[in-house]
Amino acid sequence: MDVTITHTVRGSGGRYTANVADSDHRGYLDWEADGENVRIATHTLVPPPIGGKGIAAMLVEHLVADARRKGFKVEARCSYVAKKFDENPEWSDLRAG
């Protein structure tokens, strides 16, 4: 499966979008800024037609990679993002709060 993840900043937040080749459906992870160094992951959604293929995990991995590269922390208000942080203790240094 060919998936491209893009990141768009909107106002004081942003969205990671998963574009799946040969599909009109897209998954996304939304975040809001909390100061300069924290991004609050608020919502992750992958529609059923493209679900079950690891797309939500890819979105979280892109958020985490950006956190490492850009030096911010992630507050996981989205239950899926919180679950992924719990499953990946090596990300604990990036978890806010």
N, C-alpha and C positions, 0 to 999 in steps of 0.2 A: 504494500500500500504506500502510495506516494503522498506524504503530508508535508506541507510547508507552514511553518509558524511565523507569523508576523506580529510586530508590536507597534501599537499606536498610542501616543499620549493624547489625552483629551482633557483639557482643563487641568484640574488638580489630580487627575487619575489617568487610567489607561486601560488598554485591553490587549491581551494576547489572543490571537485568532488562529485557529487551525483550519487551513484550507486543504481539503482532500481532493486529489485529482479525480476527475470523472464523477464529481458529486456537487450538487448545489447546496448541500448541508455544510455548516461550519460549527466547530466547537469554539468556546471562548472561556477565558478567565479574566474577570474584571478586578481592578485594584483601585484604591484611593490612597493618596499621600497623607501621611501623618507626620508633618514636619519634613525636614530635609532627608532624614535617614531611615524612615520606616515606610513601607508600603503595606497597606492592609488588603489582603486577598479577601474579596467580599463574595464572589460568586463564580462558580465554574459550571458550565453546561455543555454537554455533548448530546445532540439529538439522537434518538434511538436508531435511525437508519445508519449512523456511522459509529454507534456505541459499541463497547466491548472490544475495541481494537487498540486500547492503550492511549487514545488521543488525550484524555484528561491528564494522564500521567506526563505526557510530552509537554503539555502546557505548563504544568507545575515545574518540570525540569528546566524549562526555559526561564521561568521566573527566578528559580534558584540560581541558575547560571548567571543571570543578570545581577542578582544580589551579590554574588561572589565578585564579579567583574567590576561592578560600580560601587560596592561598599555600603549597601543598605541592608536593613533587616526586614523580615517579613512577619507581620502579625496575621495569623491564620484564622480569620473569622468564618471563612468557608469551611464546612465540615470535611470536604474532600481534601482540601489543602492541609488541614490539620492532621488528617489521617496519614497523608503522605509524609509529613514531617515526623510523625510518630514511627513510621516504618523505616525512616532513614536517619538514624541517630547521628550520622556524619554531617547532617545539616543543622544540628542543634546550635551551632555558633551563629547561625543566620536567623534564628527564631527570636522575634521581639516578644517581650512580656513574658 
